[in-house]
């Protein structure tokens, strides 16, 4: 039976505690330009591993070609590390020296 006296349990306001959840830090996955990897291979990498459409992949590839580096996407650390590993392995399997790295956003 609930306590009905003033100041008793029945008179308390109950508020739910809202947990404070910090968002994980994000990392940029970056492709580096080189003089050997064909442009169409870079577009293929961007389409396959970063889910870019042909137009966006071509735009990023040209940015990399002209500026030396380009951001492929922004992800949590684990996802970014996986993307870098996938690109590096795929490039090596296809005898291309394409370099991919990550850095904090």
Order of alpha helices (4+ residues) and beta strands (2+ residues): beta-alpha-alpha-beta-alpha-beta
